[in-house]
Amino acid sequence: MDEASLLTAISQVGFPIVLTGYLLIRFEKRLEVLNESIMKLTEVITKKMSEESHGK
């Protein structure tokens, strides 16, 4: 987004709305990575618990 379109957006909808939109877009990828990490961790924990219950 160039400076002119940023200023236009701020003047049309206001700074808080533009800032919120920017932050949501920016953090979306980080949230996706965190979600993938949580899913992998869940799989590892489930596998480990399954191995321990079968081993006893």
VOSE-879660 format. One record per residue: residue number from 1; residue in one letter; x, y, z of N, C-alpha, C, O, CB in turn. Coordinates in nm, 4 decimals. Glycine has a CB too. Layout:
VOSE-879660
node i:NUM; aa:a; n_c1:X; n_c2:Y; n_c3:Z; ca_c1:X; ca_c2:Y; ca_c3:Z; c_c1:X; c_c2:Y; c_c3:Z; o_c1:X; o_c2:Y; o_c3:Z; cb_c1:X; cb_c2:Y; cb_c3:Z
...
***
This chain:
VOSE-879660
node i:1; aa:m; n_c1:0.0852; n_c2:-0.1168; n_c3:0.0000; ca_c1:0.0000; ca_c2:0.0000; ca_c3:0.0000; c_c1:0.0898; c_c2:0.1231; c_c3:0.0000; o_c1:0.1748; o_c2:0.1392; o_c3:0.0876; cb_c1:-0.0970; cb_c2:-0.0002; cb_c3:0.1223
node i:2; aa:d; n_c1:0.0704; n_c2:0.2092; n_c3:-0.0985; ca_c1:0.1534; ca_c2:0.3290; ca_c3:-0.1052; c_c1:0.0990; c_c2:0.4374; c_c3:-0.0119; o_c1:-0.0100; o_c2:0.4243; o_c3:0.0437; cb_c1:0.1607; cb_c2:0.3815; cb_c3:-0.2499
node i:3; aa:e; n_c1:0.1756; n_c2:0.5425; n_c3:0.0036; ca_c1:0.1432; ca_c2:0.6478; ca_c3:0.0988; c_c1:0.0121; c_c2:0.7183; c_c3:0.0658; o_c1:-0.0662; o_c2:0.7484; o_c3:0.1558; cb_c1:0.2551; cb_c2:0.7486; cb_c3:0.1036
node i:4; aa:a; n_c1:-0.0126; n_c2:0.7447; n_c3:-0.0619; ca_c1:-0.1348; ca_c2:0.8149; ca_c3:-0.1020; c_c1:-0.2593; c_c2:0.7327; c_c3:-0.0693; o_c1:-0.3573; o_c2:0.7860; o_c3:-0.0174; cb_c1:-0.1310; cb_c2:0.8468; cb_c3:-0.2518
node i:5; aa:s; n_c1:-0.2553; n_c2:0.6038; n_c3:-0.0995; ca_c1:-0.3727; ca_c2:0.5205; ca_c3:-0.0706; c_c1:-0.3913; c_c2:0.5021; c_c3:0.0796; o_c1:-0.5041; o_c2:0.4889; o_c3:0.1271; cb_c1:-0.3594; cb_c2:0.3835; cb_c3:-0.1388
node i:6; aa:l; n_c1:-0.2820; n_c2:0.5013; n_c3:0.1540; ca_c1:-0.2908; ca_c2:0.4926; ca_c3:0.2993; c_c1:-0.3582; c_c2:0.6168; c_c3:0.3563; o_c1:-0.4469; o_c2:0.6066; o_c3:0.4410; cb_c1:-0.1513; cb_c2:0.4746; cb_c3:0.3608
node i:7; aa:l; n_c1:-0.3164; n_c2:0.7326; n_c3:0.3104; ca_c1:-0.3769; ca_c2:0.8574; ca_c3:0.3576; c_c1:-0.5236; c_c2:0.8670; c_c3:0.3175; o_c1:-0.6059; o_c2:0.9166; o_c3:0.3944; cb_c1:-0.3002; cb_c2:0.9777; cb_c3:0.3029
node i:8; aa:t; n_c1:-0.5565; n_c2:0.8200; n_c3:0.1981; ca_c1:-0.6958; ca_c2:0.8198; ca_c3:0.1536; c_c1:-0.7797; c_c2:0.7298; c_c3:0.2435; o_c1:-0.8896; o_c2:0.7675; o_c3:0.2843; cb_c1:-0.7062; cb_c2:0.7736; cb_c3:0.0069
node i:9; aa:a; n_c1:-0.7285; n_c2:0.6119; n_c3:0.2742; ca_c1:-0.8011; ca_c2:0.5195; ca_c3:0.3612; c_c1:-0.8218; c_c2:0.5793; c_c3:0.4998; o_c1:-0.9299; o_c2:0.5670; o_c3:0.5575; cb_c1:-0.7261; cb_c2:0.3864; cb_c3:0.3722
node i:10; aa:i; n_c1:-0.7192; n_c2:0.6437; n_c3:0.5529; ca_c1:-0.7301; ca_c2:0.7059; ca_c3:0.6850; c_c1:-0.8347; c_c2:0.8161; c_c3:0.6834; o_c1:-0.9137; o_c2:0.8274; o_c3:0.7771; cb_c1:-0.5944; cb_c2:0.7621; cb_c3:0.7300
node i:11; aa:s; n_c1:-0.8364; n_c2:0.8972; n_c3:0.5789; ca_c1:-0.9333; ca_c2:1.0068; ca_c3:0.5729; c_c1:-1.0754; c_c2:0.9563; c_c3:0.5526; o_c1:-1.1704; o_c2:1.0215; o_c3:0.5960; cb_c1:-0.8967; cb_c2:1.1029; cb_c3:0.4612
node i:12; aa:q; n_c1:-1.0920; n_c2:0.8415; n_c3:0.4875; ca_c1:-1.2266; ca_c2:0.7901; ca_c3:0.4611; c_c1:-1.2852; c_c2:0.7137; c_c3:0.5797; o_c1:-1.4026; o_c2:0.7319; o_c3:0.6119; cb_c1:-1.2241; cb_c2:0.7002; cb_c3:0.3397
node i:13; aa:v; n_c1:-1.2074; n_c2:0.6301; n_c3:0.6443; ca_c1:-1.2626; ca_c2:0.5468; ca_c3:0.7518; c_c1:-1.2031; c_c2:0.5759; c_c3:0.8888; o_c1:-1.2584; o_c2:0.5318; o_c3:0.9896; cb_c1:-1.2412; cb_c2:0.4024; cb_c3:0.7193
node i:14; aa:g; n_c1:-1.0953; n_c2:0.6469; n_c3:0.8954; ca_c1:-1.0353; ca_c2:0.6812; ca_c3:1.0234; c_c1:-0.9131; c_c2:0.5965; c_c3:1.0553; o_c1:-0.8995; o_c2:0.4826; o_c3:1.0106; cb_c1:-1.1367; cb_c2:0.6666; cb_c3:1.1329
node i:15; aa:f; n_c1:-0.8255; n_c2:0.6561; n_c3:1.1338; ca_c1:-0.6997; ca_c2:0.5915; ca_c3:1.1693; c_c1:-0.7184; c_c2:0.4599; c_c3:1.2447; o_c1:-0.6521; o_c2:0.3617; o_c3:1.2112; cb_c1:-0.6170; cb_c2:0.6851; cb_c3:1.2523
node i:16; aa:p; n_c1:-0.8069; n_c2:0.4541; n_c3:1.3460; ca_c1:-0.8204; ca_c2:0.3271; ca_c3:1.4196; c_c1:-0.8631; c_c2:0.2101; c_c3:1.3307; o_c1:-0.8154; o_c2:0.0981; o_c3:1.3492; cb_c1:-0.9209; cb_c2:0.3436; cb_c3:1.5318
node i:17; aa:i; n_c1:-0.9516; n_c2:0.2346; n_c3:1.2357; ca_c1:-0.9975; ca_c2:0.1278; ca_c3:1.1466; c_c1:-0.8837; c_c2:0.0822; c_c3:1.0558; o_c1:-0.8642; o_c2:-0.0378; o_c3:1.0366; cb_c1:-1.1178; cb_c2:0.1752; cb_c3:1.0621
node i:18; aa:v; n_c1:-0.8092; n_c2:0.1763; n_c3:1.0004; ca_c1:-0.6974; ca_c2:0.1417; ca_c3:0.9122; c_c1:-0.5913; c_c2:0.0649; c_c3:0.9901; o_c1:-0.5383; o_c2:-0.0348; o_c3:0.9412; cb_c1:-0.6361; cb_c2:0.2690; cb_c3:0.8486
node i:19; aa:l; n_c1:-0.5605; n_c2:0.1103; n_c3:1.1096; ca_c1:-0.4610; ca_c2:0.0419; ca_c3:1.1925; c_c1:-0.5063; c_c2:-0.0998; c_c3:1.2280; o_c1:-0.4267; o_c2:-0.1936; o_c3:1.2231; cb_c1:-0.4342; cb_c2:0.1222; cb_c3:1.3206
node i:20; aa:t; n_c1:-0.6324; n_c2:-0.1149; n_c3:1.2631; ca_c1:-0.6856; ca_c2:-0.2476; ca_c3:1.2951; c_c1:-0.6754; c_c2:-0.3411; c_c3:1.1750; o_c1:-0.6344; o_c2:-0.4563; o_c3:1.1893; cb_c1:-0.8315; cb_c2:-0.2371; cb_c3:1.3413
node i:21; aa:g; n_c1:-0.7123; n_c2:-0.2926; n_c3:1.0579; ca_c1:-0.7017; ca_c2:-0.3739; ca_c3:0.9363; c_c1:-0.5584; c_c2:-0.4143; c_c3:0.9082; o_c1:-0.5312; o_c2:-0.5293; o_c3:0.8738; cb_c1:-0.7579; cb_c2:-0.2983; cb_c3:0.8171
node i:22; aa:y; n_c1:-0.4671; n_c2:-0.3203; n_c3:0.9227; ca_c1:-0.3252; ca_c2:-0.3486; ca_c3:0.9003; c_c1:-0.2751; c_c2:-0.4567; c_c3:0.9959; o_c1:-0.2065; o_c2:-0.5503; o_c3:0.9550; cb_c1:-0.2418; cb_c2:-0.2207; cb_c3:0.9169
node i:23; aa:l; n_c1:-0.3102; n_c2:-0.4423; n_c3:1.1228; ca_c1:-0.2640; ca_c2:-0.5395; ca_c3:1.2219; c_c1:-0.3242; c_c2:-0.6772; c_c3:1.1982; o_c1:-0.2557; o_c2:-0.7781; o_c3:1.2146; cb_c1:-0.2982; cb_c2:-0.4919; cb_c3:1.3623
node i:24; aa:l; n_c1:-0.4516; n_c2:-0.6830; n_c3:1.1597; ca_c1:-0.5141; ca_c2:-0.8125; ca_c3:1.1315; c_c1:-0.4457; c_c2:-0.8823; c_c3:1.0150; o_c1:-0.4209; o_c2:-1.0027; o_c3:1.0205; cb_c1:-0.6629; cb_c2:-0.7947; cb_c3:1.1015
node i:25; aa:i; n_c1:-0.4157; n_c2:-0.8085; n_c3:0.9113; ca_c1:-0.3484; ca_c2:-0.8670; ca_c3:0.7947; c_c1:-0.2077; c_c2:-0.9125; c_c3:0.8321; o_c1:-0.1636; o_c2:-1.0205; o_c3:0.7927; cb_c1:-0.3427; cb_c2:-0.7654; cb_c3:0.6782
node i:26; aa:r; n_c1:-0.1387; n_c2:-0.8297; n_c3:0.9077; ca_c1:-0.0006; ca_c2:-0.8606; ca_c3:0.9439; c_c1:0.0105; c_c2:-0.9836; c_c3:1.0338; o_c1:0.1011; o_c2:-1.0654; o_c3:1.0176; cb_c1:0.0621; cb_c2:-0.7416; cb_c3:1.0129
node i:27; aa:f; n_c1:-0.0821; n_c2:-0.9958; n_c3:1.1282; ca_c1:-0.0750; ca_c2:-1.1062; ca_c3:1.2237; c_c1:-0.1383; c_c2:-1.2347; c_c3:1.1723; o_c1:-0.1241; o_c2:-1.3394; o_c3:1.2354; cb_c1:-0.1413; cb_c2:-1.0664; cb_c3:1.3517
node i:28; aa:e; n_c1:-0.2076; n_c2:-1.2290; n_c3:1.0596; ca_c1:-0.2732; ca_c2:-1.3485; ca_c3:1.0072; c_c1:-0.1735; c_c2:-1.4614; c_c3:0.9816; o_c1:-0.1987; o_c2:-1.5758; o_c3:1.0192; cb_c1:-0.3478; cb_c2:-1.3151; cb_c3:0.8785
node i:29; aa:k; n_c1:-0.0621; n_c2:-1.4304; n_c3:0.9190; ca_c1:0.0378; ca_c2:-1.5340; ca_c3:0.8904; c_c1:0.0975; c_c2:-1.5900; c_c3:1.0186; o_c1:0.1219; o_c2:-1.7102; o_c3:1.0290; cb_c1:0.1490; cb_c2:-1.4779; cb_c3:0.8014
node i:30; aa:r; n_c1:0.1205; n_c2:-1.5041; n_c3:1.1146; ca_c1:0.1752; ca_c2:-1.5518; ca_c3:1.2416; c_c1:0.0768; c_c2:-1.6447; c_c3:1.3115; o_c1:0.1167; o_c2:-1.7447; o_c3:1.3713; cb_c1:0.2102; cb_c2:-1.4335; cb_c3:1.3329
node i:31; aa:l; n_c1:-0.0506; n_c2:-1.6118; n_c3:1.3038; ca_c1:-0.1515; ca_c2:-1.6980; ca_c3:1.3642; c_c1:-0.1578; c_c2:-1.8331; c_c3:1.2942; o_c1:-0.1775; o_c2:-1.9356; o_c3:1.3594; cb_c1:-0.2880; cb_c2:-1.6306; cb_c3:1.3601
node i:32; aa:e; n_c1:-0.1416; n_c2:-1.8344; n_c3:1.1632; ca_c1:-0.1411; ca_c2:-1.9604; ca_c3:1.0888; c_c1:-0.0237; c_c2:-2.0480; c_c3:1.1312; o_c1:-0.0396; o_c2:-2.1688; o_c3:1.1487; cb_c1:-0.1350; cb_c2:-1.9336; cb_c3:0.9377
node i:33; aa:v; n_c1:0.0933; n_c2:-1.9881; n_c3:1.1478; ca_c1:0.2115; ca_c2:-2.0633; ca_c3:1.1916; c_c1:0.1904; c_c2:-2.1177; c_c3:1.3326; o_c1:0.2247; o_c2:-2.2326; o_c3:1.3605; cb_c1:0.3381; cb_c2:-1.9740; cb_c3:1.1869
node i:34; aa:l; n_c1:0.1344; n_c2:-2.0363; n_c3:1.4211; ca_c1:0.1076; ca_c2:-2.0833; ca_c3:1.5570; c_c1:0.0063; c_c2:-2.1972; c_c3:1.5569; o_c1:0.0208; o_c2:-2.2935; o_c3:1.6321; cb_c1:0.0570; cb_c2:-1.9681; cb_c3:1.6442
node i:35; aa:n; n_c1:-0.0953; n_c2:-2.1865; n_c3:1.4732; ca_c1:-0.1956; ca_c2:-2.2922; ca_c3:1.4638; c_c1:-0.1325; c_c2:-2.4233; c_c3:1.4173; o_c1:-0.1625; o_c2:-2.5295; o_c3:1.4719; cb_c1:-0.3081; cb_c2:-2.2506; cb_c3:1.3680
node i:36; aa:e; n_c1:-0.0454; n_c2:-2.4163; n_c3:1.3168; ca_c1:0.0238; ca_c2:-2.5364; ca_c3:1.2690; c_c1:0.1103; c_c2:-2.5969; c_c3:1.3794; o_c1:0.1142; o_c2:-2.7188; o_c3:1.3958; cb_c1:0.1104; cb_c2:-2.5034; cb_c3:1.1460
node i:37; aa:s; n_c1:0.1787; n_c2:-2.5128; n_c3:1.4541; ca_c1:0.2638; ca_c2:-2.5615; ca_c3:1.5630; c_c1:0.1811; c_c2:-2.6306; c_c3:1.6702; o_c1:0.2209; o_c2:-2.7350; o_c3:1.7219; cb_c1:0.3436; cb_c2:-2.4462; cb_c3:1.6247
node i:38; aa:i; n_c1:0.0672; n_c2:-2.5736; n_c3:1.7037; ca_c1:-0.0198; ca_c2:-2.6336; ca_c3:1.8043; c_c1:-0.0730; c_c2:-2.7679; c_c3:1.7561; o_c1:-0.0808; o_c2:-2.8629; o_c3:1.8339; cb_c1:-0.1360; cb_c2:-2.5395; cb_c3:1.8379
node i:39; aa:m; n_c1:-0.1093; n_c2:-2.7765; n_c3:1.6292; ca_c1:-0.1595; ca_c2:-2.9027; ca_c3:1.5744; c_c1:-0.0511; c_c2:-3.0108; c_c3:1.5787; o_c1:-0.0790; o_c2:-3.1250; o_c3:1.6151; cb_c1:-0.2091; cb_c2:-2.8827; cb_c3:1.4295
node i:40; aa:k; n_c1:0.0721; n_c2:-2.9752; n_c3:1.5419; ca_c1:0.1824; ca_c2:-3.0716; ca_c3:1.5457; c_c1:0.2113; c_c2:-3.1150; c_c3:1.6889; o_c1:0.2349; o_c2:-3.2329; o_c3:1.7150; cb_c1:0.3088; cb_c2:-3.0114; cb_c3:1.4821
node i:41; aa:l; n_c1:0.2093; n_c2:-3.0208; n_c3:1.7804; ca_c1:0.2338; ca_c2:-3.0524; ca_c3:1.9210; c_c1:0.1257; c_c2:-3.1458; c_c3:1.9751; o_c1:0.1547; o_c2:-3.2386; o_c3:2.0506; cb_c1:0.2396; cb_c2:-2.9235; cb_c3:2.0049
node i:42; aa:t; n_c1:0.0021; n_c2:-3.1206; n_c3:1.9363; ca_c1:-0.1080; ca_c2:-3.2080; ca_c3:1.9773; c_c1:-0.0871; c_c2:-3.3500; c_c3:1.9266; o_c1:-0.1101; o_c2:-3.4464; o_c3:1.9996; cb_c1:-0.2416; cb_c2:-3.1534; cb_c3:1.9264
node i:43; aa:e; n_c1:-0.0434; n_c2:-3.3631; n_c3:1.8014; ca_c1:-0.0170; ca_c2:-3.4955; ca_c3:1.7445; c_c1:0.0943; c_c2:-3.5672; c_c3:1.8204; o_c1:0.0834; o_c2:-3.6864; o_c3:1.8491; cb_c1:0.0200; cb_c2:-3.4835; cb_c3:1.5964
node i:44; aa:v; n_c1:0.2005; n_c2:-3.4952; n_c3:1.8526; ca_c1:0.3132; ca_c2:-3.5548; ca_c3:1.9249; c_c1:0.2696; c_c2:-3.5998; c_c3:2.0641; o_c1:0.3050; o_c2:-3.7091; o_c3:2.1083; cb_c1:0.4303; cb_c2:-3.4545; cb_c3:1.9354
node i:45; aa:i; n_c1:0.1934; n_c2:-3.5162; n_c3:2.1325; ca_c1:0.1473; ca_c2:-3.5517; ca_c3:2.2670; c_c1:0.0551; c_c2:-3.6726; c_c3:2.2615; o_c1:0.0665; o_c2:-3.7634; o_c3:2.3438; cb_c1:0.0750; cb_c2:-3.4327; cb_c3:2.3329
node i:46; aa:t; n_c1:-0.0360; n_c2:-3.6740; n_c3:2.1649; ca_c1:-0.1277; ca_c2:-3.7872; ca_c3:2.1511; c_c1:-0.0515; c_c2:-3.9158; c_c3:2.1230; o_c1:-0.0819; o_c2:-4.0199; o_c3:2.1811; cb_c1:-0.2293; cb_c2:-3.7607; cb_c3:2.0395
node i:47; aa:k; n_c1:0.0470; n_c2:-3.9094; n_c3:2.0347; ca_c1:0.1275; ca_c2:-4.0269; ca_c3:2.0020; c_c1:0.2047; c_c2:-4.0751; c_c3:2.1246; o_c1:0.2104; o_c2:-4.1950; o_c3:2.1519; cb_c1:0.2246; cb_c2:-3.9953; cb_c3:1.8869
node i:48; aa:k; n_c1:0.2636; n_c2:-3.9816; n_c3:2.1977; ca_c1:0.3412; ca_c2:-4.0168; ca_c3:2.3169; c_c1:0.2524; c_c2:-4.0810; c_c3:2.4227; o_c1:0.2917; o_c2:-4.1797; o_c3:2.4849; cb_c1:0.4103; cb_c2:-3.8925; cb_c3:2.3746
node i:49; aa:m; n_c1:0.1335; n_c2:-4.0261; n_c3:2.4435; ca_c1:0.0413; ca_c2:-4.0827; ca_c3:2.5419; c_c1:-0.0046; c_c2:-4.2218; c_c3:2.4996; o_c1:-0.0214; o_c2:-4.3102; o_c3:2.5835; cb_c1:-0.0799; cb_c2:-3.9906; cb_c3:2.5610
node i:50; aa:s; n_c1:-0.0248; n_c2:-4.2410; n_c3:2.3702; ca_c1:-0.0661; ca_c2:-4.3713; ca_c3:2.3186; c_c1:0.0444; c_c2:-4.4748; c_c3:2.3391; o_c1:0.0175; o_c2:-4.5884; o_c3:2.3780; cb_c1:-0.1027; cb_c2:-4.3612; cb_c3:2.1695
node i:51; aa:e; n_c1:0.1686; n_c2:-4.4347; n_c3:2.3127; ca_c1:0.2822; ca_c2:-4.5252; ca_c3:2.3322; c_c1:0.2971; c_c2:-4.5636; c_c3:2.4787; o_c1:0.3249; o_c2:-4.6793; o_c3:2.5104; cb_c1:0.4115; cb_c2:-4.4605; cb_c3:2.2816
node i:52; aa:e; n_c1:0.2787; n_c2:-4.4671; n_c3:2.5678; ca_c1:0.2928; ca_c2:-4.4945; ca_c3:2.7110; c_c1:0.1819; c_c2:-4.5855; c_c3:2.7613; o_c1:0.2065; o_c2:-4.6715; o_c3:2.8458; cb_c1:0.2929; cb_c2:-4.3643; cb_c3:2.7903
node i:53; aa:s; n_c1:0.0601; n_c2:-4.5680; n_c3:2.7108; ca_c1:-0.0505; ca_c2:-4.6516; ca_c3:2.7583; c_c1:-0.0392; c_c2:-4.7945; c_c3:2.7055; o_c1:-0.0840; o_c2:-4.8881; o_c3:2.7717; cb_c1:-0.1847; cb_c2:-4.5910; cb_c3:2.7164
node i:54; aa:h; n_c1:0.0197; n_c2:-4.8126; n_c3:2.5879; ca_c1:0.0380; ca_c2:-4.9465; ca_c3:2.5327; c_c1:0.1588; c_c2:-5.0159; c_c3:2.5949; o_c1:0.1665; o_c2:-5.1388; o_c3:2.5969; cb_c1:0.0539; cb_c2:-4.9397; cb_c3:2.3808
node i:55; aa:g; n_c1:0.2517; n_c2:-4.9374; n_c3:2.6451; ca_c1:0.3727; ca_c2:-4.9938; ca_c3:2.7034; c_c1:0.3527; c_c2:-5.0462; c_c3:2.8440; o_c1:0.4324; o_c2:-5.1275; o_c3:2.8907; cb_c1:0.4807; cb_c2:-4.8914; cb_c3:2.7041
node i:56; aa:k; n_c1:0.2490; n_c2:-5.0023; n_c3:2.9127; ca_c1:0.2268; ca_c2:-5.0438; ca_c3:3.0523; c_c1:0.1510; c_c2:-5.1706; c_c3:3.0625; o_c1:0.1247; o_c2:-5.2182; o_c3:3.1729; cb_c1:0.1544; cb_c2:-4.9385; cb_c3:3.1281
***
